[in-house]
Amino acid sequence: MFFSVETFFEAFQIMQEATKKRRGRRMSSNTNVAAASAAKSNIRNMVVIAMLGAVAMILQLFEFPLWFAPSFYEIDLSEVPVMIGTFALGPVAGALIELVKNLLKLVIKGTSTAFVGDIANFIIGCALVVPAGIIYKRKKSRKNAIIGMAVGTLFMTVAGCFINAYVLLPAYSQAFGMPIDALIEMGTAVNPAITGLGTFVVLAVAPFNIIKGVLVSVITLLLYKYISPVLKGQTM
């Protein structure tokens, strides 16, 4: 049996079309698998964000004073789960965990500063975890984690000083029904070197935030290696 050139090319075209269809089916199947995997990952991330936000809110309820600051400044370790989540899921997730933490606290305890203190807490918390998360995301190593948390602590200290001086102290003054000078005098009572707003910020607010940043950083370094595989859905 003899085949013409036209018949040969027709058969070749049919084979090409069949190959394209098979490739298309494989690509469609791979796309569906990728989409399903991405959806599953997104759902897991949302669950982790909610869970860590709840843990952070619970830790925020356990506060303790520091010897060099007035009694209304109490430190907590609520940023530890936020920082761990930031390293595991990224800086955006860290900001969302911080948001969940503050929203849950509002639901459970309400606000005593007309939301000013709660918004400030969110901003100061993000000032710590977001820079740390950005630096760590560029290259995930222990060195970058330490550098990121050091930079985050610096950002939080600067933001904390500014927000306390111009936002929180006026809000506390209104909430407690006393002038700002009276609040500063509470600082003077524990540290005579505090004589005005400037020394209050430098000698009370700044070291408060530095100590908090160091505590959060050290605890995160100790725990992250053991917790991150679980948060990422990996086996230990």
N, C-alpha and C positions, 0 to 999 in steps of 0.2 A: 504494500500500500504506500502511495506517495503523498507527501504533504506539500502544499504550496507554501510560499513564503508568507502569504497573508494568513494562512491557518496557523503557522508557527507563531506569528506575532500576536494573534488573537489568544492563543493558549497562554503565551507569556503574560499578556495583560490580565488574563483571568487569574493566573497565579499571583501576580502582583497585588491585585485587589483582595484576594483571599488573605495574603500575608498582612496587608494593611488592616483588614478587619480583625485578624487575630491580635495584632499589635494594639489596635484600638480597644479591644476587649480587655487586654492585659493592663493597659494604661488606665482604663476606667476602673478596673478592679483595684489597682494600686491606689488610685485617687480616693476611692471609697474607703479603703483600709486606712489611708492617711487621715482622711476626714474623721473617721470614727475614733482613731487614736487621739487626734487633737481634741475632739469633743470630750473624750474620757479624761484627758489630761486637764482640760479646763475645769471640768466638774470637780476633779480631785483637788485642784488648786483652790477653788472656791471653798471647798469643805475645810481645807487646811487653814485658809485665811480666817474663816469664821471661828475655827477651833482655837487658833493661836490668839485671836482677838479676845475670845472668852477667857482664856488662861491669863492673858495680860490684864484684863479687867479685874480678875480675882486677885492677882498679885498687887494691883493698885490699891486694894482695900487694906493691905498690910503695910502701914507706914511707920517710920520711926524717926525721931528728931535727931539732929546733929548738934553737938555742943556749942558750935560757933555761930549758930543762926537762931532767929526767933522761933518760938514754938509753932507758929503757923507755917513754917517751912519744914515739911517732913519728906523724907526720901523713901522711895519704893523701888522695886526691881521689875516693874511692869514692862520695861523696855527690853528685857532679856528675851522673851518669846518673840517680840517684834523684830529684834535684831537677828535672831535665828531664822525667822521666816524670810527676812530680807535677803540673807545670804543664800537661802535655799531656793527662793522663788524670784528674787529680783527686787529692785528698789520700788517699783510701782506697787508690788504686792506688800512691801513693807509699809508704805503709806496707807494702803487699804486696811492692813491689820491695825495700824495706829488709829484709823478712823473708826473701825469696829469697836475697838477698846473704849474709846471716848463715848461713842453712841450708847454702848451697853451701860456704861457708868451713869450716863444721863438718865437712862430708863430706870435703873435700879435706885440711884441715890438722888437724882435730880441735880439742880445747880443752885449754888449759893452766891454766884457772882454774875447773874444774868447772862450766862453762857460765855462771858469774857474769859474766865479762867479755863474753861473747857477747850475753847478755841486756841488759847495760848498753849495749853498742854499739848494739843495736837501739833501745833507749829513747832514747838520746842522738841517734841519727840521725833518729828520728821527731820528736823535739823541734825539730829544724831544719826538716824538710820539710813536716810536717803543718800547722803554723801558716802557713807561707808559701803552701801550696796552698789553704788555706781563704780567705785574704785575696785571693789571685789569682783564685780561682773566682768571687768576688762581682762583680768587674769586671776583665776580662782586659785589662790595659794595662801598659805598661812601668813606669809609676809605681807601680801596685799590686804588680807583681813585685818592684820594689826595696823597697817598704815591707814586703812579705811576707817577703822574705829577711832584712831587717834585724830584724824581729820574731822570725823563726825563729832567727837567730843569737843574739839575746838569750835566748830560751827555751833553746837548746842550751847556752849558757854557764852559765845558772843550774842547769839539770839536770846538766850535766857537773860543776860544782863540788860539788853535793850528792852525786851518785853516786860521784864519785872519793873524797870524804872519808869516806863511810860504807859504801861497797860495794867499789869497785875497789881502793883501797889495802889494806884488810884481805885481799882476795882475792889481790892480788899478794904480800902478806906471807906468806900461807900457801903460795902456789905457789913462791915463791923460797926459802922456809924462813928468813926473816929478819924481825925485828921492824919495825913501821911506822916507828919512829925511824930505823932504818937507811936506809929508803927516803927519808925526809925529808932525811937527811944527804947522800944522792945529789943532792938538789935544792940543798942548801947548797953543795955542791962546785962547782956551775955558777953559783950566785947566792948570795953570802954573806948577802943580805938575808932569805933563807928560813931561819927559825929554829924553826918549828913547823908544825903542821898548817894553822893559819889562813893564815900567810904562804905556805905551799906552795900552797894552793888559789888564793889571790889572785894570786900572782906567777908561778905556773907553769901551773896548770890553766885559769884564766880566760883569760889571753892566748892559750893554746894553742887554745882553742875559738873565740875571737874571730877569730884569724888563719885558722883553718880555715873558719869561716863566710864571711869576706870572700873568700877564694880561691874557694870553691865558688860564691858569688854572682856574682863577676866572670866566671868561666869560663862559668857558665850563661847570663848575659846575652849573652855573645859567641856562644855556640853555638845557643841555643834557636831563634832565628829560622830557622835553616837546617835544623835537625833535626826540629822539631815537625810540619811538613807530612808528612814520611815516617812518623812515628809515628802520625799520625791517618789515614793512608791517603789523603792528598791529593797532588795533583801539585805539583811545585815551581813 
